[in-house]
Amino acid sequence: MLTVRQDGRSYLALRWKLTEEVVSVVHTALRFGVSKLWQTGHPKGRQSSHISFSRTHEPASWVFALGLEACPPRLQRITFNKRLRPIFEASDLEWTREKTGGNIFIPPGRLAGALAMLCERAQRQEAPE
């Protein structure tokens, strides 16, 4: 198990270990400003089967997560929030769609590219015309 501690809160990330792959994901997320590892209301208790990454602690603001579908403690895929699907559909990134929930799966090696694409898209939306 991995203990996640941030901004006065902590939880156990069940089945996860601090592997080189997980450390790499955290470093990549930090590089792109996706630095919040909990959101208000999630996790609800002292443990979770996944680690979510967000820009804020606001409710339901997660951008991507390391969940059970990644096969912890190994990291076989990264899950992005389904609300980002239109952006992924317009991209040339390799991704698949979750059959039941509609979230997006990418290979771990594509994380930096996906986050760069999302940052670029956000900057274009914020730029004055």
C-alpha positions in Angstrom: 0.0 0.0 0.0 1.0 3.6 -0.6 0.1 6.4 1.7 -0.8 9.7 -0.1 -0.4 12.8 2.1 -1.2 16.3 0.8 -2.6 19.5 2.2 -3.6 18.1 5.6 -5.2 14.9 4.3 -4.0 11.4 3.8 -5.4 8.1 2.5 -4.1 4.7 1.7 -3.9 3.9 -2.0 -4.7 0.2 -1.9 -2.6 -2.2 -4.1 -0.3 0.7 -5.2 3.4 0.8 -4.4 5.9 3.6 -5.0 7.4 2.0 -8.1 9.6 3.8 -10.7 6.5 4.0 -12.9 4.4 5.7 -10.3 7.1 8.1 -9.4 7.4 9.0 -13.2 3.7 9.6 -13.4 3.8 11.9 -10.4 6.8 13.9 -11.8 5.0 14.2 -15.2 1.8 15.3 -13.6 3.6 17.9 -11.5 5.4 19.2 -14.6 2.0 20.0 -16.2 0.4 21.4 -13.1 -1.8 18.4 -12.3 -0.7 18.3 -8.7 -3.7 17.6 -6.5 -4.0 14.0 -5.4 -7.5 14.2 -3.7 -10.6 16.1 -4.5 -13.3 17.3 -2.0 -15.5 14.2 -1.4 -13.0 11.8 -2.8 -11.7 9.6 -1.5 -14.6 9.4 0.9 -12.7 7.4 3.5 -9.2 6.6 4.6 -8.4 4.4 1.6 -9.0 4.2 -2.1 -8.2 1.8 -4.9 -6.9 4.5 -7.1 -4.9 7.8 -7.1 -6.6 10.7 -8.9 -4.8 13.7 -10.2 -6.3 17.2 -10.6 -5.4 20.8 -10.9 -7.6 21.7 -7.8 -9.1 20.0 -4.8 -12.6 20.9 -6.2 -15.2 18.1 -6.3 -15.2 15.9 -9.4 -12.2 17.8 -10.9 -10.0 14.8 -11.6 -8.1 14.8 -14.9 -6.6 11.4 -14.8 -6.2 8.5 -12.3 -4.2 5.4 -11.6 -7.0 2.9 -10.9 -7.6 -0.8 -10.7 -7.8 -1.0 -14.5 -4.1 -0.3 -14.5 -3.4 -3.6 -12.7 -1.6 -2.2 -9.7 1.1 -2.3 -8.6 2.0 -2.5 -12.3 1.0 0.4 -14.5 -0.5 -0.8 -17.7 -2.9 2.1 -18.5 -3.8 5.5 -17.3 -7.5 6.6 -17.0 -8.6 10.0 -18.1 -11.9 11.6 -17.2 -14.6 10.9 -19.8 -15.5 14.7 -19.9 -12.2 15.1 -21.9 -13.3 12.7 -24.7 -14.1 15.4 -27.3 -10.5 16.7 -26.9 -9.1 13.1 -27.3 -11.4 12.5 -30.3 -9.9 15.6 -32.0 -6.4 14.5 -31.3 -4.0 12.0 -33.0 -3.1 10.4 -29.6 -3.5 6.7 -29.1 -6.4 6.0 -26.7 -9.3 3.6 -26.1 -12.6 4.1 -24.4 -13.8 2.2 -21.4 -16.7 0.0 -22.3 -18.9 0.6 -19.2 -18.0 4.1 -17.8 -16.8 5.8 -20.9 -13.6 7.0 -19.4 -10.4 7.1 -21.6 -7.5 4.8 -21.4 -4.0 5.6 -22.6 -0.7 3.8 -22.4 1.6 5.1 -19.7 4.2 6.2 -22.2 1.6 8.7 -23.7 1.0 10.6 -20.5 3.2 13.6 -21.2 1.8 13.9 -24.7 -1.8 13.8 -23.4 -1.1 16.4 -20.7 0.7 18.7 -23.2 -2.3 18.4 -25.5 -4.7 19.4 -22.7 -2.5 22.3 -21.6 -2.3 23.6 -25.1 -6.0 23.3 -25.5 -6.6 25.2 -22.2 -4.2 28.0 -23.3 -5.9 28.4 -26.6 -9.3 28.8 -24.8 -7.9 31.4 -22.4 -6.1 33.5 -25.1 -7.9 36.7 -26.0 -9.0 36.9 -29.6 
